[in-house]
């Protein structure tokens, strides 16, 4: 059954590709959100403060991105925000977000050459992460649904991920030498009507543009598509920053995360006083 579906999808893609013989390009807008699970101590935080904190964290993970693409290349960039969420809440609690600079970051992908370049502003320093695109072993399913006006097909793949670690008052809830791993199924919905193998963030490789992704607590949904706009789409590979590969950049991020945790760790004698509550979340 899966083979038949694959053949039909590829056939549809070939039809749409022949119809769109001109240089194919477009701009897709995506909305992202991430569910956050927090273990709260009622002796340290009342209901009003808990709601206040959850609202701040919700805004932290609601973002809008733009994917500009042609048949072979794409750039994925966060739209600039007029008002950035307030991550500091005075003496009650503080939320430390560990990750890139957001609005100045851009991810360039070349699916023909199977490589990517990501410009990331991390703690005021710009990195240029260059590496090969990871091949995703998608399983093309039989389920279909419409996203806007586009008929979409379901695809999934599984991967091993590190279980999230809870950090309270600057210390992990449970310390372990080796991170605990778990299997996760990623679900994507793609449309052969847009015959490119691009998608948001690091998701790609399907016979049609990916319009929706569910990866653990992360959800990405396409809210708008403009195909072949009058003004030609400009796709430029970023070239500024310290050049590193993905493994080297991950090592730098891990070191920075530990430094930030240590920086925001309450001083001895301040813990469990009912007035301090700090949570660190990796991006």
NORNORSUL-V196855 format. One record per residue. N is the residue number from 1. RES is the residue in three letters. NEAR is the number of other C-alpha atoms within 8 Angstrom. Layout:
n->{N/N}
res->{RES/RES}
near->{NEAR/NEAR}
This chain:
n->{1/2/3/4/5/6/7/8/9/10/11/12/13/14/15/16/17/18/19/20/21/22/23/24/25/26/27/28/29/30/31/32/33/34/35/36/37/38/39/40/41/42/43/44/45/46/47/48/49/50/51/52/53/54/55/56/57/58/59/60/61/62/63/64/65/66/67/68/69/70/71/72/73/74/75/76/77/78/79/80/81/82/83/84/85/86/87/88/89/90/91/92/93/94/95/96/97/98/99/100/101/102/103/104/105/106/107/108/109/110/111/112/113/114/115/116/117/118/119/120/121/122/123/124/125/126/127/128/129/130/131/132/133/134/135/136/137/138/139/140/141/142/143/144/145/146/147/148/149/150/151/152/153/154/155/156/157/158/159/160/161/162/163/164/165/166/167/168/169/170/171/172/173/174/175/176/177/178/179/180/181/182/183/184/185/186/187/188/189/190/191/192/193/194/195/196/197/198/199/200/201/202/203/204/205/206/207/208/209/210/211/212/213/214/215/216/217/218/219/220/221/222/223/224/225/226/227/228/229/230/231/232/233/234/235/236/237/238/239/240/241/242/243/244/245/246/247/248/249/250/251/252/253/254/255/256/257/258/259/260/261/262/263/264/265/266/267/268/269/270/271/272/273/274/275/276/277/278/279/280/281/282/283}
res->{UNK/UNK/UNK/UNK/UNK/UNK/UNK/UNK/UNK/UNK/UNK/UNK/UNK/UNK/UNK/UNK/UNK/UNK/UNK/UNK/UNK/UNK/UNK/UNK/UNK/UNK/UNK/UNK/UNK/UNK/UNK/UNK/UNK/UNK/UNK/UNK/UNK/UNK/UNK/UNK/UNK/UNK/UNK/UNK/UNK/UNK/UNK/UNK/UNK/UNK/UNK/UNK/UNK/UNK/UNK/UNK/UNK/UNK/UNK/UNK/UNK/UNK/UNK/UNK/UNK/UNK/UNK/UNK/UNK/UNK/UNK/UNK/UNK/UNK/UNK/UNK/UNK/UNK/UNK/UNK/UNK/UNK/UNK/UNK/UNK/UNK/UNK/UNK/UNK/UNK/UNK/UNK/UNK/UNK/UNK/UNK/UNK/UNK/UNK/UNK/UNK/UNK/UNK/UNK/UNK/UNK/UNK/UNK/UNK/UNK/UNK/UNK/UNK/UNK/UNK/UNK/UNK/UNK/UNK/UNK/UNK/UNK/UNK/UNK/UNK/UNK/UNK/UNK/UNK/UNK/UNK/UNK/UNK/UNK/UNK/UNK/UNK/UNK/UNK/UNK/UNK/UNK/UNK/UNK/UNK/UNK/UNK/UNK/UNK/UNK/UNK/UNK/UNK/UNK/UNK/UNK/UNK/UNK/UNK/UNK/UNK/UNK/UNK/UNK/UNK/UNK/UNK/UNK/UNK/UNK/UNK/UNK/UNK/UNK/UNK/UNK/UNK/UNK/UNK/UNK/UNK/UNK/UNK/UNK/UNK/UNK/UNK/UNK/UNK/UNK/UNK/UNK/UNK/UNK/UNK/UNK/UNK/UNK/UNK/UNK/UNK/UNK/UNK/UNK/UNK/UNK/UNK/UNK/UNK/UNK/UNK/UNK/UNK/UNK/UNK/UNK/UNK/UNK/UNK/UNK/UNK/UNK/UNK/UNK/UNK/UNK/UNK/UNK/UNK/UNK/UNK/UNK/UNK/UNK/UNK/UNK/UNK/UNK/UNK/UNK/UNK/UNK/UNK/UNK/UNK/UNK/UNK/UNK/UNK/UNK/UNK/UNK/UNK/UNK/UNK/UNK/UNK/UNK/UNK/UNK/UNK/UNK/UNK/UNK/UNK/UNK/UNK/UNK/UNK/UNK/UNK/UNK/UNK/UNK/UNK/UNK/UNK/UNK/UNK/UNK/UNK/UNK/UNK}
near->{4/8/6/7/11/9/8/8/10/9/8/10/13/8/8/12/9/7/6/8/7/4/7/10/12/13/12/12/12/14/12/13/11/10/7/7/4/5/4/7/6/7/6/12/11/8/7/6/8/10/8/8/8/8/8/11/10/12/8/8/9/10/10/10/12/13/14/14/14/11/10/9/12/13/15/13/12/13/9/5/6/4/4/5/7/6/9/7/9/6/7/8/10/12/12/9/9/10/8/10/11/7/9/9/13/12/12/14/12/11/12/6/5/9/11/12/13/13/15/13/13/10/6/6/7/11/14/15/13/12/9/7/9/4/5/7/5/9/7/11/10/8/6/8/7/8/8/4/5/8/10/12/13/13/12/12/11/8/8/8/8/8/8/4/7/10/12/11/11/13/8/9/8/6/5/5/4/4/7/6/8/8/8/10/10/12/11/12/12/15/15/14/10/8/13/12/13/14/11/12/6/5/8/10/10/11/13/14/14/16/14/11/13/11/10/8/8/11/12/13/10/11/8/7/9/8/8/8/9/4/4/6/10/5/9/6/7/10/6/8/9/7/8/10/9/9/6/8/10/8/8/8/9/8/8/8/10/8/8/9/11/8/6/8/10/9/6/5/4/8/10/7/7/8/8/14/11/14/12/13/9/7/6}
